[in-house]
C-alpha cells in the first residue's frame, strides 16, 4: 500500500462561500479479522495494518511516519492526543500553539482534522474519511475555514479517503 497511490483534488465550500481545492488521497486497507480491541470508540471500523488491529486514523498516521513525518491523532472526542504507537501523548508548545490559534479563530476545538503532522517546519492536517460512509461535517468546515483565515495555505490540508480492500 502506498499513501500516494491515488490522488486528486476535491472542492470544499467554506463558511463565507469561498470554494477551495484540497488534495484527496485514496487508500485501501484490509479489514481486521481477529479479536477486536476493548475500546472501539463506539464501533469505529478496525483495519489491519502491519498485521495488527488499528483505527484508520492511526494507520494513516503510521504511513505518514514511514514517509518521514511526525504527528499525532487529534482526538477531539476525548480531548487528547494520540501518538502513532497508539499511546497518549502531549504536544510541544510550538505545535500546540498552532492548533490553539485555529481553535480560537473557530471558537471551538471540535472539527479539527484527525491528524496533525509535521516534517521540519512543514505541516499537514489530514482528515480520515471512510469512502461512501463518511462526509465532511459542518464543524470540520468551520475549523477548516478558521485555519484558512489564520493564513494556512490549502496545500496544508488533505482528505485521506479510505476503504476496505475488495479482495483479500
N, C-alpha and C positions, 0 to 999 in steps of 0.2 A: 504494500500500500504506500503510495506516495501522496503527501499532503497536497501537492500541486498537480495531481493527476487530471483534474478537470476544473478549469476556472473560467469565469466570465463575470460581467458586471451586472448588478441589479440596481434598480431605481427605488429610492425611498423618498417619500414626500415628508418633509419636516413640518414642524408645527406652523411656521409662518408662511407655508405654501411653497417654499423653495424645494425643488427636487434635486437630490444628489444621486450620484452613481458610486457605489462601493463594490469592492471585489467580493464575489461569491465563489467559494470552493465547494466542490462535491467530493464527498468521502464515503467509502463503503467499509462497514465493519461486519464481522461475523457475530451472530448473536451468542451470548453466553449460555451454555447448555448445562452447566454444573449447578452446584448449590448456590443459592442467592446469598448475598451479604445480609447481615442482620438489619441494617438500615438501608432501605431503598428509596428514601426521600418520598415516601407515599406511593411507591410503584413506578419510579423512573425506570426507563429501559436500561438494561445492563448489556454492554458489548464485551466481546472477547478481545483483549489487547495483550499481546505478549503472553498468551495462554493463561491469562488471569481475568477475573471479572472486573469490569471497570465502567464507571459512568462515562458517557460520551465526552463530557467536558474534560475529564481527566485524561482520556485517551488522546484528545486533540492537543491538550497541554503537553503531554508526553511526546507527541510528534514534534511539536514546536521545540521542545528541549533537545530532541535528537538533531534538530536543524540548527542548534547553537543558540537558541533563545532561552531566556529565563522567564519565569512568570508564576502566576497564581490563578486559581479559580476564585472569582469574587462571588461568594455565596451570600447574596443579599437576603435570601430567605431566612437563613440562620445567623446573619450578621457576623460573618467570619471569612477568613482567607484560608485556602487550602493549597498546599504545595503539590507539585507533580507526583510526589510519593504518597499522596493521599492524607498527609498529616496536616493538622492545624499549624498555621504559621503567622508571622507578623510581617509587616511591610516596613522597609526603611522609610525614614522621614521624607525623603525626596519623592519616593514613589507614592506614599500615602497622600502627600500634598497634591499630586496630580489628580488623584481621584477626588479629594476634598474640594478642589476648585470646581470640578464638574458637578459634584453633588450640590454645592452652594448655588451654582447657576440654575440647576434643575429644581432646586428646593426639595430634593428628595434623594435618598440613596437607592430607591427602587428603580429598576430599569437599566442598571449598569450592565454592560455587555459581560458575558460569562467569564471571559479570560482577559487578563491584563498581562501582556508580555513585553519584555524588553531585551534588547541586544545592544550593549553600549548605551548610546543616547537615543537610539531608535526605539519607538514603542509601537505596539499594536494592541487594539481592542478587538476581541473575537467573540462573536455570538454564535453559539451552537444551536442549530435548528434541525429537528427530525423531519426529513423530507415528507411532504404531504400530510403531516400531523401537527406541525408547529409553525406558527407565523410570528412575525414581529408584532409585539404588543404596543399599545399606546404609551405605556410607561417607558418602553425602550426608545420609542420615537422622541419622547420628551427628553430622555437622557442624551440621546444622540444629538438632538437639536442644541441642547445646552453645551455639549462638547464642541460642536462646530462653532457656536457663538464664542466659546472660550479660545478659539483660534486653532483648534486641532484640524488638520487637513483630512480630507476624505480618504486619502491613502493610508491612514492610520486605523481604519475600520474594515473588518472582514466578517462576512457571514459564512460560517462553516456548516453547510447543509449536508447532513449525513443520512445514510440509510443502511439497512441490513443488506448484506450480500444475498443475491437471489439463489445462488448455488453454493453449496458448502463442500 
